[in-house]
């Protein structure tokens, strides 16, 4: 359900607010990139907490590629993207609530690029 709402909101963004020639593909790409940021952040923090060592570049790239391929396969290859758009899924049936949740969580995930290294550095300093 959450995946569908996020994909639908990203699709609306790239079809209405920021017109794009391929809103389906752009929504898949944005969803995959944000998913990879989220998973990389979680895996990095868990790795530091358990092993006192961050994950390297290659696992991060692997997670990014895997999330992009997964979102592509789910939405484009198997045709679920068009079905999701025709269903128009929303959180609790509210367009405003859905857009707010997606916007705030997307900004929080993107902000990890800025405050994540500071947080992980502090975690690493506490380990040593």
SULRABEL-V740566 format. One line per field, one symbol per residue. phi: phi as a letter, one per 40 degrees, with the letter a starting at -180 (. if undefined). psi: psi as a letter, one per 30 degrees, with the letter a starting at -180 (. if undefined). A space follows every 10 residues. Layout:
# SULRABEL-V740566
phi: ???
psi: ???
This chain:
# SULRABEL-V740566
phi: .cdccccccc ccdcbbcbdb cbcccccccc cccccccccc cccccccccc bfaccccccc cccccccccc ccccccccgc cccccccfca cfgbcccccc cccccccccc cdcccccccc cccccccc
psi: eeeeeeeeee eeeffeeikk fifeeeeeee eeeeeeeeee eeeeeeeeee ghkllaeeee eeeeeeeeee eeeeeeeggf eeeeefeikl kggjeeeeee eeeeeeeeee fffefeeeee eeeeefe.
